[in-house]
């Protein structure tokens, strides 16, 4: 009986490998610094969560904790001030500052990236970012947005090289 089970499992593994498209086909040469070998649609989740930093995160207890942002406060019902961490340097030597946050914000708004949780994670049209100084920004929303901090915790922060060489979307990767 054990041999039959073992033989069946071996057959399934071999048959599964042969049935996948591209298993024995050569892959194109990787470009940039993010090398996608397996183009399965769910891989973007693993890549973005393990490669990109965020302004803040939600911990296992549901609390917001600082990451690239050290503090945040509501100025009024539609304006959120975020203080950025100083001294952060990307792997390629670029400094993290308000200009990088603005670049990521503008790309996020432009692409209206699909979120695994749903499109309600996108910011409302007319939302803006204003740089106050190199380490402080204001996020301004057209109406009060009770989910703004949660949405910002999902906004991936890439450097200029990422946007210049790769950018978002499968056509770039």
FIVO-955036 format. One record per residue (C-alpha): residue number from 1; x, y, z; residue in three letters. Coordinates in Angstrom, 3 decimals, m for minus. Layout:
BEGIN
  resi         X         Y         Z  resn
   NUM         X         Y         Z   ala
...
***
This chain:
BEGIN
  resi         X         Y         Z  resn
     1     0.000     0.000     0.000   unk
     2     2.846     2.401     0.877   unk
     3     4.443     1.776    m2.529   unk
     4     1.180     2.543    m4.300   unk
     5     0.799     5.841    m2.420   unk
     6     4.439     6.755    m3.055   unk
     7     4.154     5.910    m6.745   unk
     8     0.947     7.973    m7.021   unk
     9     2.535    10.984    m5.340   unk
    10     5.603    10.730    m7.587   unk
    11     3.386    10.556   m10.665   unk
    12     1.412    13.640    m9.553   unk
    13     4.583    15.638    m8.944   unk
    14     6.053    14.720   m12.317   unk
    15     2.783    15.248   m14.171   unk
    16     2.264    18.588   m12.421   unk
    17     5.719    19.807   m13.429   unk
    18     5.153    18.847   m17.067   unk
    19     1.751    20.495   m17.196   unk
    20     2.965    23.924   m16.057   unk
    21     3.671    26.238   m18.950   unk
    22     7.229    27.412   m19.141   unk
    23     8.795    24.873   m16.769   unk
    24    11.434    23.766   m19.264   unk
    25    11.453    27.017   m21.256   unk
    26    14.219    29.577   m20.809   unk
    27    13.281    32.779   m18.996   unk
    28    14.132    36.236   m20.258   unk
    29    17.067    37.974   m18.608   unk
    30    16.056    39.870   m15.457   unk
    31    16.148    43.673   m15.509   unk
    32    16.676    46.117   m12.672   unk
    33    17.112    45.000    m9.095   unk
    34    13.807    43.213    m8.570   unk
    35    14.035    39.923   m10.420   unk
    36    10.657    38.306   m11.019   unk
    37    11.047    34.690   m12.039   unk
    38     7.618    33.328   m11.173   unk
    39     5.031    35.631   m12.762   unk
    40     2.091    34.281   m10.776   unk
    41    m0.305    37.212   m10.049   unk
    42    m0.042    36.759    m6.271   unk
    43     3.714    37.320    m6.276   unk
    44     3.291    41.098    m6.237   unk
    45     1.838    40.724    m2.736   unk
    46     4.889    38.872    m1.452   unk
    47     7.316    41.183    m3.219   unk
    48     5.772    44.458    m2.124   unk
    49     5.305    43.380     1.479   unk
    50     8.888    42.139     1.764   unk
    51    10.758    44.683    m0.353   unk
    52     9.039    48.027     0.212   unk
    53     8.812    50.043     3.408   unk
    54     5.725    51.950     4.506   unk
    55     5.119    55.154     6.416   unk
    56     3.428    53.230     9.193   unk
    57     2.187    49.684     9.772   unk
    58    m0.635    48.044    11.614   unk
    59     0.699    45.625    14.228   unk
    60    m0.871    42.324    15.262   unk
    61    m3.034    44.168    17.817   unk
    62    m4.439    46.604    15.246   unk
    63    m2.346    49.559    16.416   unk
    64    m0.510    51.862    14.033   unk
    65     3.242    51.772    14.580   unk
    66     5.892    54.060    13.049   unk
    67     8.054    52.918    10.161   unk
    68     9.269    55.646     7.777   unk
    69     7.009    58.116     9.584   unk
    70     7.841    58.895    13.193   unk
    71     4.635    60.773    14.051   unk
    72     1.304    61.868    12.616   unk
    73    m1.467    64.168    13.751   unk
    74    m4.678    65.542    12.325   unk
    75    m4.426    69.317    11.792   unk
    76    m8.161    69.439    11.037   unk
    77   m10.786    66.970     9.769   unk
    78    m9.247    66.869     6.282   unk
    79    m5.509    67.514     6.829   unk
    80    m3.069    64.955     8.198   unk
    81     0.476    66.016     9.097   unk
    82     3.113    63.281     8.920   unk
    83     6.651    63.649    10.278   unk
    84     9.214    61.560     8.401   unk
    85    12.137    59.603     9.791   unk
    86    15.478    61.311     9.218   unk
    87    18.706    59.527     8.315   unk
    88    17.099    56.800     6.168   unk
    89    19.080    55.859     3.066   unk
    90    17.894    53.509     0.333   unk
    91    20.115    50.611    m0.758   unk
    92    21.440    52.676    m3.689   unk
    93    22.421    55.690    m1.565   unk
    94    19.332    57.841    m2.203   unk
    95    18.095    59.704     0.874   unk
    96    14.531    59.288     2.079   unk
    97    12.731    62.616     2.425   unk
    98     9.500    64.441     1.644   unk
    99    10.271    64.510    m2.096   unk
   100    10.367    60.691    m2.156   unk
   101     7.037    60.526    m0.301   unk
   102     5.548    62.972    m2.824   unk
   103     6.826    60.871    m5.748   unk
   104     5.243    57.734    m4.255   unk
   105     2.011    59.589    m3.440   unk
   106     1.710    60.914    m6.992   unk
   107     2.362    57.478    m8.496   unk
   108    m0.163    55.911    m6.112   unk
   109    m2.787    58.502    m7.088   unk
   110    m1.939    58.253   m10.798   unk
   111    m2.102    54.468   m11.044   unk
   112    m4.950    53.963    m8.546   unk
   113    m3.247    50.696    m7.711   unk
   114    m5.480    47.708    m7.160   unk
   115    m5.402    46.559    m3.570   unk
   116    m5.933    43.034    m2.367   unk
   117    m8.464    44.474     0.102   unk
   118   m10.413    46.346    m2.587   unk
   119   m10.544    49.668    m4.429   unk
   120   m11.874    51.413    m1.293   unk
   121    m8.194    51.534    m0.248   unk
   122    m7.572    54.176    m2.945   unk
   123    m7.662    57.826    m1.917   unk
   124   m10.571    60.005    m3.061   unk
   125   m10.111    62.151    m6.147   unk
   126    m8.814    65.583    m5.221   unk
   127    m6.584    64.263    m2.416   unk
   128    m3.252    66.123    m2.344   unk
   129     0.129    66.118    m0.649   unk
   130     1.937    69.300     0.333   unk
   131     5.574    69.353     1.411   unk
   132     5.968    71.488     4.538   unk
   133     9.735    70.908     4.941   unk
   134    12.153    68.082     3.985   unk
   135    10.782    65.820     6.749   unk
   136     7.169    66.907     7.123   unk
   137     4.222    66.555     4.723   unk
   138     0.525    67.307     4.815   unk
   139    m1.958    64.902     3.237   unk
   140    m5.073    66.897     2.341   unk
   141    m8.328    65.151     1.557   unk
   142   m11.441    66.639    m0.106   unk
   143   m13.566    65.305     2.750   unk
   144   m12.845    63.613     6.094   unk
   145   m11.335    60.166     5.529   unk
   146   m11.453    57.916     8.583   unk
   147    m9.443    55.263     6.742   unk
   148    m6.576    57.550     5.682   unk
   149    m4.035    56.157     8.148   unk
   150    m4.868    52.566     7.220   unk
   151    m4.582    53.471     3.531   unk
   152    m1.211    55.133     4.111   unk
   153    m0.002    52.015     5.904   unk
   154    m0.445    50.171     2.588   unk
   155     1.277    52.794     0.415   unk
   156     4.600    51.295    m0.681   unk
   157     7.608    53.612    m0.651   unk
   158    10.065    53.130    m3.492   unk
   159    13.018    55.305    m4.454   unk
   160    13.562    57.303    m7.645   unk
   161    15.522    54.449    m9.228   unk
   162    12.540    52.129    m8.804   unk
   163    10.257    54.506   m10.706   unk
   164    12.892    55.351   m13.310   unk
   165    13.902    51.738   m14.054   unk
   166    10.836    49.667   m13.178   unk
   167     7.661    51.295   m11.906   unk
   168     4.438    49.526   m11.051   unk
   169     2.678    46.915   m13.146   unk
   170     3.471    43.647   m14.847   unk
   171     4.599    45.390   m18.046   unk
   172     7.499    46.815   m16.045   unk
   173     8.449    43.633   m14.152   unk
***
